Amino acid sequence: MTEDSQRNFRSVYYEKVGFRGVEEKKSLEILLKDDRLDIEKLCTFSQRFPLPSMYRALVWKVLLGILPPHHESHAQVMMYRKEQYSDVLHALEVIRFISDATPQVEVYLYMHRLESGKLPRSPSFPLEPEDEVFLAIAKAMEEMVEDSVDCYWITRCFVNQLNSKYRDTLPQLPKAFEQYLNLEDSRLLSHLKACCAVSTLPYELWFKKCFAGCLPESSLQRIWDKVVSGSCKILVFVAVEILLTFKIKVMALNSAEKITKFLENVLAGHPILI
């Protein structure tokens, strides 16, 4: 039996006995042992497999540019990140923009706004749409990342990636969604069009907020693995799957308002597994 055959046999065996992902975890550990991490290989791995929880924060920090590829620099760079976090936090406290009562996700938002040069004159100023996106992602990230410094940096860089790398792609996702739904279920798409619901679907929740707050943590982590590693098209596939999952109910609704309200409510109140 060749080495590849043995590896394939072991993968099938592990999956049958409930240890799916053992081989993948070993492959990732090998990649993480390199003195200089190979970003391209880490991206490829993250696109193909869900990241093990114990390595997710590390891989995300490397792929988002929070940490450099070189292992020997990680400790020093992270020390600088912590110092910067403390300095920005202290600045907000000095100007009394935040207090002990300020929710942590709002603290992250004001830190991000201060570093971006967009801090409003008062925390009582109404939130911008981009602030709502940041808060939704930060709140979901809090459930995934325990360390507050890591949570802030990953949230900030994740949002920055959406606003830069995916800036031109995100507006095109509703059209891609329509195309893929047509391939999967043209009758369902025709019903949405007949109800004039295609343009009113919760695209902001799906694509701008990357499903933050409407999917279980385990599902969201696997989706965000793909987004962090370079592909936001996964968001389209998830949206199509949601429509297919609730097809019977959606087909029974006869107006855009009812369909959109149903999808928003079912996602907000009853998270589904993807």
C-alpha positions as CSV (number, residue, x, y, z in Angstrom):
1,M,0.0,0.0,0.0
2,T,1.4,3.4,-1.0
3,E,1.8,6.3,1.5
4,D,-1.2,8.1,-0.1
5,S,-3.3,5.0,0.1
6,Q,-2.4,4.5,3.7
7,R,-3.3,8.1,4.5
8,N,-6.6,7.8,2.7
9,F,-7.4,4.6,4.5
10,R,-6.6,6.1,7.8
11,S,-8.8,9.2,7.1
12,V,-11.8,6.9,6.2
13,Y,-11.1,4.8,9.4
14,Y,-10.9,7.8,11.6
15,E,-14.1,9.3,10.2
16,K,-16.0,6.0,10.8
17,V,-14.9,5.7,14.4
18,G,-15.7,9.3,15.2
19,F,-12.3,10.9,14.8
20,R,-12.9,12.9,11.7
21,G,-10.3,15.6,11.3
22,V,-7.4,13.8,13.0
23,E,-5.4,13.7,9.8
24,E,-6.3,17.3,9.1
25,K,-5.2,18.4,12.5
26,K,-1.9,16.7,12.1
27,S,-1.4,18.4,8.7
28,L,-2.0,21.8,10.3
29,E,0.4,21.1,13.1
30,I,3.1,20.3,10.6
31,L,2.4,23.7,8.8
32,L,2.5,25.5,12.1
33,K,5.9,24.0,13.0
34,D,7.7,25.8,10.1
35,D,10.0,28.6,11.2
36,R,8.3,30.8,8.6
37,L,4.6,30.1,8.3
38,D,3.5,29.6,4.7
39,I,0.5,32.0,4.3
40,E,-0.6,30.4,1.1
41,K,-0.7,26.9,2.5
42,L,-2.6,28.1,5.6
43,C,-5.1,29.8,3.4
44,T,-5.5,26.6,1.3
45,F,-5.9,24.5,4.5
46,S,-8.5,26.9,5.9
47,Q,-10.5,26.8,2.6
48,R,-10.6,23.0,2.6
49,F,-11.0,22.1,6.3
50,P,-12.5,23.7,9.5
51,L,-9.7,24.9,11.7
52,P,-9.3,23.1,15.1
53,S,-10.5,25.3,17.9
54,M,-7.1,25.2,19.7
55,Y,-5.3,26.7,16.6
56,R,-8.1,29.0,15.2
57,A,-7.1,32.2,17.0
58,L,-3.4,31.8,16.0
59,V,-4.2,31.0,12.3
60,W,-6.6,33.9,12.1
61,K,-4.1,36.3,13.6
62,V,-1.5,35.3,11.1
63,L,-3.8,35.4,8.1
64,L,-5.2,38.8,9.1
65,G,-1.7,40.2,9.5
66,I,-1.9,40.7,13.3
67,L,1.1,38.4,13.6
68,P,3.9,38.0,11.1
69,P,4.8,34.7,9.4
70,H,8.0,34.4,11.4
71,H,7.5,32.4,14.6
72,E,10.3,34.0,16.5
73,S,8.6,37.4,16.2
74,H,5.2,36.4,17.5
75,A,5.9,37.1,21.2
76,Q,7.4,40.6,20.6
77,V,4.7,41.6,18.1
78,M,2.0,40.5,20.4
79,M,3.5,42.5,23.2
80,Y,3.3,45.6,21.0
81,R,-0.3,44.8,20.1
82,K,-1.1,44.6,23.9
83,E,0.6,47.9,24.5
84,Q,-1.3,49.6,21.7
85,Y,-4.5,48.1,23.0
86,S,-3.8,49.4,26.5
87,D,-2.8,52.9,25.2
88,V,-6.0,53.3,23.2
89,L,-8.1,52.0,26.0
90,H,-6.4,54.4,28.5
91,A,-7.0,57.3,26.1
92,L,-10.7,56.6,25.9
93,E,-10.8,56.5,29.7
94,V,-8.9,59.8,30.1
95,I,-11.4,61.6,27.9
96,R,-14.2,59.9,29.7
97,F,-15.6,58.4,26.5
98,I,-16.0,55.0,28.2
99,S,-16.6,53.8,31.8
100,D,-16.7,50.6,33.7
101,A,-20.4,50.3,32.6
102,T,-19.6,50.5,28.9
103,P,-20.3,47.1,27.2
104,Q,-17.1,45.5,26.0
105,V,-18.2,45.4,22.4
106,E,-18.8,49.1,22.5
107,V,-15.4,49.6,23.9
108,Y,-13.9,47.8,21.0
109,L,-16.0,50.0,18.6
110,Y,-14.8,53.2,20.1
111,M,-11.2,52.0,20.1
112,H,-11.5,51.2,16.5
113,R,-13.1,54.6,15.7
114,L,-10.4,56.4,17.7
115,E,-7.6,54.5,15.8
116,S,-9.4,55.3,12.5
117,G,-9.7,59.0,13.3
118,K,-13.5,58.7,13.3
119,L,-14.4,59.0,17.0
120,P,-17.6,61.0,17.4
121,R,-17.7,63.9,19.8
122,S,-19.9,62.0,22.2
123,P,-20.9,58.3,22.8
124,S,-24.5,59.5,22.6
125,F,-24.2,60.2,18.9
126,P,-26.3,57.8,16.8
127,L,-24.5,54.8,15.4
128,E,-23.5,54.7,11.7
129,P,-24.5,51.6,9.7
130,E,-20.9,50.5,9.7
131,D,-20.9,50.7,13.5
132,E,-23.8,48.3,13.6
133,V,-21.8,45.8,11.5
134,F,-18.8,46.2,13.7
135,L,-20.8,45.6,16.9
136,A,-22.5,42.5,15.5
137,I,-19.2,41.0,14.5
138,A,-17.5,42.0,17.8
139,K,-20.4,40.4,19.8
140,A,-20.1,37.1,17.8
141,M,-16.3,37.2,18.1
142,E,-16.5,37.6,21.9
143,E,-18.1,34.1,22.0
144,M,-15.2,32.6,20.0
145,V,-12.2,34.4,21.4
146,E,-11.7,34.6,25.2
147,D,-8.7,37.0,25.4
148,S,-9.9,40.6,25.1
149,V,-6.8,41.8,23.3
150,D,-7.1,39.0,20.7
151,C,-10.8,39.7,20.3
152,Y,-10.3,43.4,19.6
153,W,-7.5,42.8,17.1
154,I,-9.2,40.0,15.3
155,T,-12.5,41.9,15.1
156,R,-10.8,45.1,13.9
157,C,-8.8,43.3,11.2
158,F,-11.7,41.1,10.2
159,V,-13.9,44.2,9.6
160,N,-11.0,46.0,7.9
161,Q,-10.7,43.0,5.5
162,L,-14.4,43.3,4.7
163,N,-14.0,47.0,4.0
164,S,-10.9,46.7,1.9
165,K,-10.3,43.3,0.3
166,Y,-14.0,42.5,-0.1
167,R,-15.2,46.1,-0.7
168,D,-15.9,45.5,-4.4
169,T,-17.0,41.9,-4.0
170,L,-19.6,42.2,-1.2
171,P,-22.0,44.4,-3.2
172,Q,-22.0,41.7,-5.9
173,L,-23.1,38.9,-3.6
174,P,-26.8,39.4,-3.8
175,K,-26.6,38.9,-7.6
176,A,-24.5,35.8,-7.1
177,F,-27.0,34.5,-4.6
178,E,-29.8,34.9,-7.1
179,Q,-27.7,33.0,-9.7
180,Y,-26.9,30.0,-7.4
181,L,-30.4,29.8,-6.1
182,N,-31.7,29.6,-9.6
183,L,-29.3,26.6,-10.2
184,E,-30.5,24.9,-7.0
185,D,-34.2,25.7,-7.1
186,S,-35.5,27.9,-9.9
187,R,-39.1,27.5,-8.7
188,L,-38.2,29.0,-5.3
189,L,-36.5,31.9,-7.0
190,S,-39.5,32.4,-9.3
191,H,-41.7,32.6,-6.2
192,L,-39.4,35.2,-4.6
193,K,-39.5,37.3,-7.8
194,A,-43.3,37.0,-8.0
195,C,-43.5,38.4,-4.5
196,C,-40.9,41.1,-5.3
197,A,-38.9,39.7,-2.4
198,V,-35.5,39.2,-4.1
199,S,-34.4,42.8,-3.4
200,T,-35.7,42.9,0.2
201,L,-34.0,39.8,1.5
202,P,-31.8,40.4,4.6
203,Y,-28.6,40.8,2.6
204,E,-27.0,43.1,5.2
205,L,-27.3,40.4,7.9
206,W,-26.1,37.8,5.5
207,F,-23.3,39.5,3.7
208,K,-22.2,42.7,5.5
209,K,-22.5,41.1,9.0
210,C,-21.4,37.7,7.7
211,F,-24.3,36.0,9.6
212,A,-23.1,37.3,12.9
213,G,-25.8,36.7,15.6
214,C,-27.9,34.3,13.5
215,L,-25.9,31.1,13.4
216,P,-24.5,28.9,16.1
217,E,-20.9,29.6,17.1
218,S,-19.7,26.3,15.6
219,S,-21.2,27.0,12.2
220,L,-20.1,30.7,12.3
221,Q,-16.5,29.6,13.0
222,R,-16.3,27.3,10.0
223,I,-17.8,30.0,7.8
224,W,-15.4,32.7,9.0
225,D,-12.5,30.4,8.5
226,K,-13.2,30.7,4.8
227,V,-13.8,34.5,5.0
228,V,-10.5,35.1,6.9
229,S,-8.6,32.9,4.5
230,G,-9.7,34.8,1.4
231,S,-13.1,33.8,0.1
232,C,-16.4,35.5,0.9
233,K,-18.4,33.4,-1.6
234,I,-19.1,31.0,1.2
235,L,-21.6,33.6,2.4
236,V,-23.6,33.1,-0.8
237,F,-23.7,29.3,-0.4
238,V,-24.9,29.6,3.2
239,A,-27.6,32.0,2.2
240,V,-28.8,29.7,-0.5
241,E,-28.8,26.8,2.0
242,I,-30.9,28.8,4.4
243,L,-33.5,29.5,1.7
244,L,-33.6,25.8,0.8
245,T,-33.9,24.7,4.4
246,F,-37.0,26.9,4.9
247,K,-38.4,26.5,1.3
248,I,-41.8,25.1,2.4
249,K,-42.5,28.0,4.7
250,V,-41.2,30.6,2.3
251,M,-43.3,29.2,-0.6
252,A,-46.4,29.6,1.6
253,L,-45.8,33.3,2.2
254,N,-47.1,35.7,-0.5
255,S,-45.5,39.0,0.1
256,A,-41.9,40.4,0.3
257,E,-42.6,41.8,3.7
258,K,-43.7,38.5,5.2
259,I,-40.8,36.6,3.6
260,T,-38.2,39.0,4.8
261,K,-39.7,39.3,8.3
262,F,-39.8,35.5,8.5
263,L,-36.2,35.1,7.5
264,E,-35.0,37.8,9.9
265,N,-37.0,36.3,12.8
266,V,-36.1,32.7,12.2
267,L,-32.4,33.6,12.1
268,A,-32.5,35.9,15.0
269,G,-34.6,33.8,17.3
270,H,-33.9,30.2,16.1
271,P,-30.3,29.7,15.0
272,I,-29.9,26.9,12.5
273,L,-27.0,24.6,11.9
274,I,-25.1,24.8,8.6
